[in-house]
């Protein structure tokens, strides 16, 4: 088991230490130099006070000013008010730390013997950096990334497999929370995306296989192209596709190397054979069309004028199991469903009516016989042959994600925070039986946790959901 989060130390703490060293060196040279000159004039021993005062002022800045600033989670809130708070704090603590340190350093220069001064300086520097490193790690660092295996039945839910930890947020500007999850075809690898970083976990071995780190804010991090919103993996488990809001990237799964960058985003899905990719393609309007790309070359084949809104995190679009058509609900105020031909980009059919509110998400069952739509706090079950609603599951809240098991018998819905009668919070996961509309199981997200992302392995055996520490995994064993 890992006890220290070395990734956090090297990617976050060390750059901050370098920055704090630079600030302290500049302030220490100025303030310590002035103090050293004054003390040297008074004692008439200028050579013995100038450098020690500057070193002392540097150490005082690090201990009394940089630690309170850099080791505080509030420093990393960001925004104009956060910046103003840091500036005011610096104005208060920097003079105190640099002056006290300069006086102590100058005094040591006068009192200590020449033989002991180098040793004392080394001890002081080692102590300073050790205290700052420990302070920042204790107050800021999440636990190390690791897979904790588990067994047994989780209360009122499914059998446990384990959980992945290390994603807990102590402040906002490092890991930024889990944004999406995706399983490989064999169900044995889980890809977790948080902000612009990707990590590949092997479930059976409980091992972190790969870490593909995104750009940090100091390296030109751009949320619109770097913050990953969706994941798709080819059937051969060799290619990983990711989508930010304004860029789709096609990568090698083993290396993380980016093969193609496409002008699209938000939502991505592959046809069952893994050869064609669909995603939302930016337009000059406040809506998005559906782009159809050839995965191997990254070539845009055609555009489907879907006019989809991107205001919510759920997108009402799915590919039928035969890989020939795409199903889209593009209206904000109706359940009008459209079916488009992927190969020609032509609309084949539309059905539904203009009643109700926007369809937040939809899914076609693997057998192609049923369509499930989430709309107006309900789940609607459509017969794909007759294009009619055959069943409605009422009062399910706002659903952002729908997953269907491979046997086409079960729906897993993920909702976010809407209160439904009788004033019950619908956050977390609900598992429904399609044929009867019966709720089989419910998992409530942890308290004070904002969002839950969910994924189902293609073989239907493993269910994953994010929570405040990381990802929980269950064996999907249902008794219907």
Secondary structure as UniProt FT lines:
FT   HELIX           6..8
FT   HELIX           9..13
FT   HELIX           14..27
FT   HELIX           28..32
FT   HELIX           33..43
FT   HELIX           46..61
FT   HELIX           62..66
FT   HELIX           67..70
FT   HELIX           73..76
FT   HELIX           79..111
FT   HELIX           114..140
FT   STRAND          146..149
FT   TURN            155..156
FT   STRAND          159..165
FT   STRAND          178..183
FT   TURN            185..186
FT   STRAND          189..194
FT   TURN            195..196
FT   STRAND          197..202
FT   TURN            203..206
FT   STRAND          207..212
FT   HELIX           217..219
FT   HELIX           223..226
FT   STRAND          230..233
FT   TURN            235..236
FT   STRAND          239..243
FT   STRAND          248..252
FT   TURN            253..255
FT   STRAND          258..262
FT   STRAND          265..270
FT   TURN            272..273
FT   STRAND          276..282
FT   STRAND          288..294
FT   TURN            295..298
FT   STRAND          299..308
FT   STRAND          317..319
FT   TURN            321..322
FT   STRAND          325..328
FT   STRAND          337..341
FT   TURN            342..344
FT   STRAND          347..351
FT   STRAND          359..364
FT   TURN            366..367
FT   STRAND          370..375
FT   TURN            376..377
FT   STRAND          378..383
FT   TURN            384..387
FT   STRAND          388..393
FT   STRAND          399..404
FT   TURN            406..407
FT   STRAND          410..415
FT   STRAND          419..420
FT   TURN            421..423
FT   STRAND          424..425
FT   STRAND          428..433
FT   TURN            434..436
FT   STRAND          439..443
FT   TURN            447..448
FT   STRAND          454..456
FT   TURN            458..459
FT   STRAND          462..466
FT   STRAND          470..475
//
